[in-house]
Amino acid sequence: MYEILLVVYLVVALALVGMVLIQQGKGADMGSSFGAGASGTVFGSSGAGNFMTKTTTVLASIFFVLSIVLGNLTAGQIKKTDEWENLEAAPVVETITPAADDVPVTSTKEKSDVPN
């Protein structure tokens, strides 16, 4: 599911960039209004602006919704991963008690043999 949404997200992002680059700037409208060949376009003299504007709006909306969905899915995956890492990384504590034979014992003779 996550991979499919990621592919759709990338396709929408590329389409959005393409739509923004295809659109004309606001300054180009003045030249096209005097018959500079705009009436011979596929969408007509005023249809291209409306179509491209609506398409860009729809693509931008889809882009933002997918961004939020993918962000939530990624946060959920990171949270699950952190929980599993904490469970696996719990240290095992083992208490070792020394045996009575391992404790060094000093005798009183050794202490008295040492000169002052």
Beta strands, then each sheet from edge to edge (+ up, - down):
end
